[in-house]
Amino acid sequence: MNLIDFAIISKGFEPVDKIKLILFAAKAKPNTYIILKINPKNLGEKYQFEQILRKNKIIFSASRQKGYEEIKNIKGNSINWEMAGIWVGYDLFGSKKDKKDFFRYKSMLRKHHEGMAHRLAGRLYGYPKCCVERFAKETSAYIKKKYSYYEFYKRLHEDDWRFPFVFHMPCSSKCRATVALNKKYSNVVKKHAPKFWKEYRKKKVFDSDMIVDEESDMLVNGKTIWPEKNGHDYSVILKKQYNGKYYLVSYLSKKFYERGTVLSGKVTMQYHYAKIAVKRVKNIIKGLHHERHLPMIGRKY
């Protein structure tokens, strides 16, 4: 089995990781980073994946195994989580030189040479130079000066939907290099995995209640860079399961909602994102909290 076939049938890769692996295997992307999740349904995939990498003489580096959780159920004001399995991060390299440069990039970050590190990473992952330069420039002070809270998160959401096949922050919504790269990557996936490409692009629309949870923010020394916010980027928990799981998705709104507010609306899932159209507020769950039970010792927090 080759890498593309494995990417398509694997149960342990999220769609975005499948895309990265297909692009890397097709030599459209020079290097990449992917996450493989292992649970009782795919116990042999880690061994199988690493065997395929070695057989194809792919240079890689694997992280330590770490556990991951999923929401088990929602009861009253409690969001209950459980350990679902383990995950392993893989850095895949197109050459020994790129692997050496990758560890040089990590060293730069540790030494707080962010500008040099971002430029090296941009080359390693095939990002457009204009976008790399913009990203290196966008410190928290720059973002605070250029964007309001709502403008910044609106940009992130729109770029996610506009460029679903790329993995960098575009320098603008009209960046020609990003438009071309998104089209190129889409065509590569379509050529090598047409059924997956078609399924990935489908829109799935359904009604669901959703619970407002935490709010995104950009902090410096524990304080927001936007003391006066003109919007709110919430993490909301869909009460209706999607693909057999409870999902947390982002919802940007100019309205303030108290944590625990239950909204009713329409959800549109496409690519690996969701759009939400709120119809009404149903009620507020007081004392909303998350419970996590750690295996072996049975503790919760």
N, C-alpha and C positions, 0 to 999 in steps of 0.2 A: 504494500500500500504506500502511495506517495503522500506528501504533506497536504496537498489540496484535498485529496479524497478523505484523509483523516480529519481535516478541518471541517468538512461538510457533515460527516456522520457523527462527530464527537458530541457527547452530551455535556462535556465539561467546559466548553468554551461559550462565552456570551457572544452574541452576533458581532459586536465590534472586534472581538479577538479573532473570530473566524475570518473577518475581512482582512485584518492585519496579517494573519498567517497566509491567506491566499495571495495577497500582494507580495509578501516576502518570497513565497515559493515560486511565484511567477517572475521574480526578479524586477518587479516594478517598484519595490521599496527596499533600500539597501540594508537596513537593519530595523529591528522592531522589538517591542516588549509586549508579551501576552501573559494572560493569567489562565491557568488550568485549574478548575475546581474538581475535587474528587469526593464522591459520596457513595453510599451503598449501591447506587444504580450504575456506576462506571468505575468500579474498583481497579480494573486493569489498565485504565487509560494512561496513567502516568508512566508505567513501564513500557507500554506500547508506543507512546509518543517519543520517549527517549530512545527507544530502539530504532524508530524511523529516522530520528535526527542523526544518530550515529551511522546508520546504514547509508544515509545520503551525505555524510561527512559535513554536516552542518555544525558550525562552531556555536556553542551556546553556554550560558551560565544560568544555573537554577538557584533560586532562593531557598531559604529554609521553609519547611512546611509550617503553615499557620492555619488556625481554625477560622471558620466563618459561620455566621449565624443567619437564620431566616426567621421571619415572623411566623409563629405557630398558630396563634389565634388572637382575637381581640375580644376581651370580655370586660364589660363595664368600662372603667377608666384605665384598664391595664392592657398595654401592648405586650404580649408575651412572646419572647424569643426562645429559640433553641439552637443548639449546635447542629449544623447540617452536614459538615464535612471539613475537609482541609483544602487549602489552595496553595499553589506553587507559582511563582513568577518566573518567567523565562525571558532572558535577553538573548535574542538570536542575531548573529553577526554574519555579514557577507564576506569578511576577511579577518585574518589575524590582526592586521593593522587597525581595523575598526574596533575590534575588541580592546586593543591596547589604548586606543583613543577614548573609548568609553570609560575606562577606569581612570584615565587622565581627567575626563570631564567630571567624574565623581569627586576626584581630589580637588579640583577647582572649586566645586561647590562647598566642600568642607572648609576651604580656605577663604570663603566668601568672595571669590572672584566671579561673581554672577555673570557679568557681561561677557567675559571670555568663555565661560561655561555654556551660556545660552547659544553663542555663535557656533561652538563646536558641536553641540547637540543638534542644532539646525542642520549642519552638514551631515551628521551621522544618520539622521532620520529623513533627510530629503525634503526639508521644509523650505519654502521660498525665502530668499534672502531678505526681501522687503518686510516679510512678516516676522522674521527673526529679529531684525533691527528694531521693529516697533515693539516687540515683546520685551527686548532688553531695555528699552527706554521706559516702559510702563511700570515704574515704581509706584508704591502706594501714594507718594506725594503727587506724582504726575496724574494718576487716576483721579485723585481727589480734586485736582485743579481742572481737569478736562471734563469729567463726567459728574452728573448727579447720581444718586443711588439708582434711581429707576433707569436712567440712560445706560448705565454700565451693565446692569443685569439684563436689560432689554437687548443690548448688543449680543451678549453671550447666548441668549435664547435664540435669537434670530440666526446667528451664525451656525448654531447646532442644526437648525432645520434647513438652512440654505446649503450647507456643505456636509452632508452626512457621511461622506466617504473619506474625509481628511481628518487629521488628528492634531492639528495645531490651531492656534488662535490667529485668524486672518488679520492683516493690518487694516483692512476695511471690508465692508460688505461688497464692494465692487472690485476687490483685488483680482486682477486678471490672471496672475499666477495661480491663485487659489482656485478660481473658477476652472482653469485648464486642468489643474491637478485633480480636482474633484471629478471632472468628466473622465479623465484618463483612468483614475482608479475605478470608477463605476464601470467603465468598459472592460477593464481587466477582469473584474469580478463576474460581470455578465458573461464573458467569454469562457472562463474556467469553471464557473459554478452558476449556470443560468437559473436553475430551480431555486437555489438559495437567494440569488439576486432578486428574483421576482417576489419571493416571499418577504424578503427584507423591506421591499419598497411598498408593500401592501399597507393600506390604511385599515385599521380596525377601530370601529367606533362603537362605544357602548355607554350606557348610563351607569353612574355609580355615586354613592355617597363617599365622602372623603374627609379625613380628619386633619385639621391644621396642626402641624407639629412645630419644629424649630424654624428659625429664620436665618437665612444666609447673611453674612456680613464680612467686611474686611476690617481686621483689627490691627492696631499698632500699639504694643505695650498694653494689650487688653482693652483698648478703647476703640470704638468705631471711628473711621475716618469721615463719616457723614453724621455729625451730631443732629442735623435736621434731615430726616429722610422724606423723600417724596414718593416712596413706593416700598414694597415688601416682597422679597423673594422667599416664599415659604417652601418647606418640605412638607408635602401632604401624603397621607397614607390612604391608599385606595381600599375601601371596605369590601369591594367586590374583587374576588381573586381573578387574576389574569394569567393564563397558562398554568393554573394550579398554584399560584403564589400571590402573596400580598406584596404590592409594589409601593415603594416610596418614589414620588416624582416631584419635580419642581413646579411651582406655580407662582408667577409674577403678577402682582396686583397693586393697584394704587390705593386699595382699601386696606384698612387695618382689621385683622381678625385676631381675636384672643386665642391663645393656644388652647386646643381642645374643641374649637369651633367645628361643627359638622356641617359641611357644605354638600349640596346636591347639585350635580351637573353632568355634563357630557365629556367623556374622555376620548381623545383621538390618539391612538398609538400608531406611530410610523417610525421606521428606522429603529433607533434605540432611544427614542424620546417620546414625550407625551405632551399634548396640548389639552388644556382644560378650559371649558366654558361653564362658569358657575351660573346656575339658575336661581338658587335661593339658599338661605341659611336655615338649617333645620333646628339645631339646638347647640348647646355648649356642654362638653363633657368636663366637669370640674375635676381637678386633681389628676389630669392625664399624666401617666408615667409609663416607663418601660421597665419590664422585668426580664432579667437574663439569669438563667440557671446554669451555673458552671458544672460540667460533668465531673465526676470523681468526688468532688467535695460538697456538691449540692448547695452551694451558696448562691444567693441572688443579690442583685444590686440595681 
